Amino acid sequence: MKNERLRWACRRGMLELDMLLVPFFDQHFESLSTEQKKTFEELLSEQDPDLFSWFIGLSIPENNAMKAMVKIIKDAKLNEYTT
């Protein structure tokens, strides 16, 4: 049930975020460490404009764990395009 709730939380108000977060959750969430899963859940509580800004590189999260999670998600998406 918790994973269903998290997957639903990946659906945002911006299509660009939906296209990034939902596939990441489906393909990579289960392989994350417990700490990374917690950080991913925290990331989902952030506002869409902040998330979008982080993912396109206009700003970076102040929290190091959040910064690392953004990089993991971006790298996973980039890897989709290069493999």
C-alpha positions as CSV (number, residue, x, y, z in Angstrom):
1,M,0.0,0.0,0.0
2,K,2.8,2.4,0.8
3,N,4.4,2.0,-2.6
4,E,1.0,2.7,-4.3
5,R,0.8,6.0,-2.3
6,L,4.4,6.9,-3.2
7,R,3.8,6.1,-6.9
8,W,0.7,8.4,-6.8
9,A,2.8,11.1,-5.2
10,C,5.2,10.9,-8.1
11,R,2.3,12.3,-10.3
12,R,2.8,16.0,-10.1
13,G,1.2,19.1,-11.5
14,M,3.8,19.3,-14.2
15,L,4.1,16.8,-17.1
16,E,7.9,17.2,-17.1
17,L,8.1,16.0,-13.5
18,D,5.6,13.2,-14.1
19,M,7.8,11.9,-17.0
20,L,10.9,11.9,-14.7
21,L,9.6,10.7,-11.4
22,V,7.0,8.0,-12.3
23,P,9.5,6.0,-14.5
24,F,12.2,6.4,-11.9
25,F,9.9,5.1,-9.2
26,D,8.8,2.2,-11.3
27,Q,12.3,1.2,-12.4
28,H,14.6,2.2,-9.6
29,F,12.9,2.7,-6.3
30,E,13.2,-0.8,-5.1
31,S,16.9,-0.9,-5.7
32,L,17.5,2.2,-3.5
33,S,18.9,1.9,0.0
34,T,16.6,2.5,3.0
35,E,18.1,5.9,3.5
36,Q,17.8,6.8,-0.2
37,K,14.1,5.7,-0.2
38,K,13.5,8.0,2.8
39,T,15.2,10.9,0.9
40,F,13.1,10.1,-2.2
41,E,9.9,10.3,-0.1
42,E,11.1,13.6,1.3
43,L,11.8,14.9,-2.2
44,L,8.2,14.2,-3.1
45,S,7.0,16.6,-0.4
46,E,8.9,19.5,-2.2
47,Q,7.1,22.0,-4.3
48,D,7.0,21.5,-8.1
49,P,8.8,24.7,-9.0
50,D,11.7,23.8,-6.7
51,L,11.9,20.2,-8.1
52,F,11.8,21.5,-11.7
53,S,14.5,24.0,-10.9
54,W,16.7,21.3,-9.4
55,F,16.2,18.9,-12.2
56,I,17.0,21.4,-15.0
57,G,20.0,22.8,-13.0
58,L,18.8,26.3,-12.2
59,S,19.3,25.7,-8.5
60,I,20.4,22.9,-6.2
61,P,19.0,21.6,-3.0
62,E,20.7,22.8,0.2
63,N,20.4,19.3,1.8
64,N,23.2,17.0,0.7
65,A,21.1,13.9,0.7
66,M,18.5,15.6,-1.5
67,K,21.2,16.9,-3.8
68,A,22.5,13.3,-4.2
69,M,18.9,12.0,-4.9
70,V,18.4,14.6,-7.6
71,K,21.6,13.4,-9.2
72,I,20.6,9.8,-8.9
73,I,17.3,10.5,-10.7
74,K,18.9,12.7,-13.4
75,D,21.6,10.1,-14.0
76,A,19.0,7.3,-14.3
77,K,17.1,9.4,-16.9
78,L,20.3,10.2,-18.8
79,N,21.2,6.5,-18.7
80,E,17.9,5.7,-20.4
81,Y,18.9,7.8,-23.4
82,T,22.4,6.5,-23.7
83,T,21.7,2.8,-23.5
